[in-house]
Amino acid sequence: MLREGRRLRARLLDVKLLSSPLGHLRVGVLVPKYGFTAVRRNTLKRRLRELARQHLLTLSNSSDVVIRARREAYAASFAELRDDVVRVAPQLAPPA
């Protein structure tokens, strides 16, 4: 699945956009271990899920979005993660 679709890169995230026949947007979050503890991985995953809920699920798009955290995301603040998600969100919107 990660080999297909359109790839978008941000400073802290890699995002894949795949078309979907379901009629609504679905978001998946991948947080690789990179040697970090489960607590750090789960914290990052919760942050990314909340940002996706706030900024991506409001898009009226029939597609699947996979957000993959890069190693630098572990050291980023919530505001920095939000900036990356907000930067990527307009590129995920369907063409007008």
N, C-alpha and C positions, 0 to 999 in steps of 0.2 A: 504494500500500500504506500509506503514512503517513497517508492521509486516512481510513482505515477503522480499526475496532477501538476499544478503550478506551484513553484517554490518561491517563498518570500523570505527574505532575511532581514533581521533586525540585529541590533547590537547584542542583545541577550537571548534572542529567540530565533528558531527556524520554524517557519510556518508552511504547511502544505495545504493547498486548496484543491479539493476534488469535487466534481459534480455529483449530485445525488438525485435520484428520482423520488425521494420521499416527500418533498414539498416543504421541508423546514431545515433549519441549520442544526447540525450536530457538531459538538466540539469534543475532541479528545486531547488529553494532556499527557505528555511523556516527559518524565524526569529521570534521566540516567543517573546511575549511582555515582560515578566519578570519584569513588572512595569516600563519599560523605555518609554520615550516619542516617538512619531511618528518620530520626526527628527532623533533621535538616531537609531531607527529601520531601517529607510530608508537609512541612511548613511551606516550602516552595510550591508544591502541588496545590495546596489550599489557596495560596495567593493567586496562582495562575487561574484556578477555577473561578474564583471570585471576580477577577478582572474579565474573564471571558463572559461570565454571566452579566456583568455590568455593561460591557462595551461591544461584545460580539453577538450575543443572543438576541439583541434588539434589531439586528439586520434582517431584512426580509429576503433571504437567500436560500435556495434549495441546494445545499452543498454540505460536504463534510470538511471540517477544519481540524488539522492535527497540529498542536503547538508542542514543539520540542524545546526544552530548556537547554541552553548551552552552559558550559562550565562557569562562565562569568555570572550567570544568573544567581548562583548561590550567594555571591557577595553583594548583590544588588539590593537596594531598598525597595519598598513597595512602590514608591513614587517612580523610581527608575523603571520598574517592570510595567507600571501603568503607562508611562511614556512610550515604551515599545509597543504595547498592545494598541494604544491609541494611534500610533504611527502606522500600524499595519491594517487597522480596521477599514479605512476607506478603500484600500486595495482589494478587500474581500467583498465589498458591496457589488451587487450586480450592475452591469452597465445601464445607464439611464436611457 
